[in-house]
Amino acid sequence: MIVVTGATGNIGRPLTRALADVGRQVTAVSRRVAEVPDGVRHVVADLAEPASLEPALAGAKALFLLLSGDLHAVGANPADIIEKAATAGVRRVVLLSSQGVTTRPFGTTRVAMRALEDTLRESGLEWAVLRPGGFDSNALWWAESVRTRQVVAAPFGDVGLPIIDPADIAEVAAACLLEDRFTGGVYDLTGPEAITPRQQTEVIAAALGTPVRFQELTREEAKAGMTRSMPAELADDTLDIIGAPTPAEVRVSPDVERVLGRAPRSFADWTARNIAAFR
């Protein structure tokens, strides 16, 4: 049995499907009742309360661990989840971490994530750590404005980052959960090339077959919009990265191809699969 936390999200959903498609028994964990693929067991649990995960972990041999936002908060102790997993007999944990653990290591959430990585390494379990950067799916922030006004509004229109398709993260996670050869690996996950918001707008317009205008926001305008759905500190961290990425943050990593034997998918690939959100 493999347990997938965050099973209804951009990574957990395709990961759950991929594992089920190769005949593995899967327990999908989410905070709320949700639809899952046929044959997949579903458990409602809140990772902020590790005891609620115990029914999901019973009989499990592997765990994909994706932390919800409140597990990054002051006072949270996600290391308890690793302890619960070990006690339940789980042998392997694949942790979704962040590229920022190494590129911007001194932020509060990244210090905590690095500590969790260290806890996993010292747990005695088999492990792998995935460190993605930005996601293609962040473009969904623009879906409503594209649908209603044919506009993408974003800051730093000509700053590019090698954002990654969440489906590629899911496939790498599946490989790490299923194959011994990836145990003990730390994988930096990026897309195939850096792409700017202005270029993303052009890709979306081409997929729609209609013009979409790019509107450049100031940092202050962007922060005002972002803080409606995230803490101001996280908004500032995100703006720092997308506005002034470090050389390591614009580097294209070979790790997706190392694990999957193919190049990562492009933003155009992601857009083609998700274009209905922009119509």
N, C-alpha and C positions, 0 to 999 in steps of 0.2 A: 504493500500500500504506500502511495506517495501522497503527502498532504501539500496542498497548494494554498497559501494564504494570499489575500488580495485577489481571490479567484474571479471576481467579476470586473476587474480593471483591464487596462490596455495591455498589460503583460500577462496577468493571471488567466484571463479568458483564453487567449490562444495557447498558453502553456497547458492548461487543463485539457483543451481539445487535442493538442498534439500527443499528450501522454495517453489519453483515452484511445486515440486512433491507432496506437501501436499495442493496444491490448493491456495496458497497465491499469491496475485498480487505483482509482484516484478519489481522494476526499477533497472537495472544494470548500474552502472556508471563506465566509464573508460575514459582515456585520448584520446583514439583512437577508431575508428570504430572497432567493434569486433562482432563475432558470439555469440549469447546467446541462451539459450533453447527456444523452441517454447512457445509463450505466454508471454515471458518476454519483457518488454519495455526496450530499451537501450537509454541512454543519454550520449553524449560525454561532459565531463566537466573536468576542471583542479582544483583540490582542493586548489592549491596555489592561485587561484582567486575565493574566496567563492561565489561571485556573479554569477559565471557560474553554480553553483550548484542549483540555484533557480528553474529552470524548473524541475529538478529531484525531488525536495522537495515538489512541489505543490501537495497537497492531501495526502502526506505521513503521516503515524502514527508512524513509527519506522525507525531507521537509524543504519546501521552497519558502523562504522567509522574506516577506516584503512588509516593511514597517508602515503603519498608518501614521498620519501627521502627529497625533497626540503622543506617540511613542518617542518623538523627538523632543518633547517638552521637558522643562525642568522637573525633576522628581520622578520621571518615568524610568523604568528599569527593564529594558527589553532583554537583558541578559537572563532574566527569569525564564523567558521562553526557551532559550537554549537549554537551560537546566531542566525544564519540564520535558523537553524533547528527549534528552539523554535518559532521564528517569523512566520515560515511557518505552525505551528500547529503540528509539530512532538511531540509525547508524550514520546517516549522511545529511548534512544541511548545506543548501546552496543559498547564500545570502545576497540579496540585492542591496548593494552599497551605492556609492556615488563617486564619480570622477573627482569631485571636490575634496575628497579625503587626502589626495596627494597634491592637487593643484592649488587648493586654498585651505590648508589644513587647520587654520586657527579659529574658524567660526565655531560657534557653540554646537550647532548640530553636527558639524563634521568631526569635531573632537569626540563627540558621543558615538558617532558611527565608527570611527577608528577604534575606539575602546571596545565596541561590540565585535568588530572584526578580530581584535586580539583575544577577546573572550572565546570566540569560536575556534580560533587556532589552538588555544590552550585547553579546549574542552575534552580532547581525546576522541572526538568524532571525526569522521571523514568530512571534508569541507571543500567548498569552492566559493570564491567571492567574485561577484560581477560589479563592475564600476562603469556604468554608462554616463554619458554627458547628457545633452539636451535631446528631447524626443521629437520626432516628426509630428506626433499627435498633439503637440502644443499648438499647432496651427488651428486646431479646433476652437481656440479662443477667438478666432476671426470668423467663425462660421456664420454667426448671426449678422454681422455687418456685411459680409459678402452676400448673403441671401437678401438682405433688405435694402442695401445701398450700393452694392458692387464695390466695396471699399475694404482694403486691409489697412488698419491703422496700427502702427508699431514704431518703436524707437530704433535708432541705429540701423537704418535701412540698408546700409552698404557694408555692414560688418558680418562676416560669414563664420559659421560654425559647422562642424561635421555631425549634424544631428542624426539620430538613428531611429529606424522603424522599430516600434515596440515588438512587432512580430519577430524580428531578428533576436531581440533580447530573450523572448520566450523560447526560441529554438535553441539558443545557447544554453539557457537554463535547463531545458529538457536533456540536452546532451550531457550536461554536468550531473544531472540527477541519475541518468541511466548508465553512464560509461565510466569505468574506473580510471581510465587514462587521464581524465580531467581533474581528478581529485588533487587537492593541494594547490590548485591554480588560482591566480588572480588575473581577471580578464578585463582590460579596458575596452569598452565597447563604443564604437562610433559608426556613423554612416560612411559612404564611400568617398565623400568630398565635402568641403565646406560650401555652404549655400547661405546667401543673405536673405533677409526678409523680402527685399525687393524682388529677388529671383524666385523666391517661393510664391510671391504674388503672381508672377508671370506663369509659373507652372500651374497654379490653380486656375488662372484665366484660360490657359490652353486646354485644360481638362474640361472646363465648363463650355468652352467654345464661345465665350462672351467676354468683353473687356472687364477687367477689374483694376481699379485705380489704387496705387499705393499712396498712403498719407503718412508722412513722417511725424511722429510725436516727439515732443521734448521728453527728457528724462522725468521731469516733474509731472507732466501729463500722464505718462505711462505709469508712474508710481501711484498716482491718484486712482487710476483704474484698477491696478493690481491689488491695492490694499482693501478693495471691497471683498476680496475672496482669500486673502492671505495676510499674515502678520507683516508689519512694515519692515522688520528686520529681514525677513525672507525676500520681500520685494526688492530691497536694496541689494541683497546678495545676488539675486537673479540679474538685476540691472547691471551690476558690476561685471558679471560674466559676459552678458550679451553685448555690453558696450565696450569693454576693454579686455577681451580674452587674453590669457597668457599663451605663450607659444605651445605649451602642453595641451591647452584647451582647443587649439585649432589643428593639432596634429591628427592625422588619420591613422587610427590604430589597425594593425593587421589581425587583431585577435578574433574578430568574427570569422574571417576566412580561415584562420588557424583551426578553429573549432568546427566550423560547418563545411569547410572545403569549397566554399564559394564566396564571392564578394558580397558585402552587405547590400541590401536593397536601397534604391535611390528614393529621394523625396517624391519624385514623379510616380514611382511604384506605389508608395503609400497613398498619394493623392488619388490615383486611379481607383484604388480599392475603397476609398472613403469619400468620393466626390458627392455622394448623395447628401452628406451633411451640409454642403455648400450651395445646394440648389434651392 
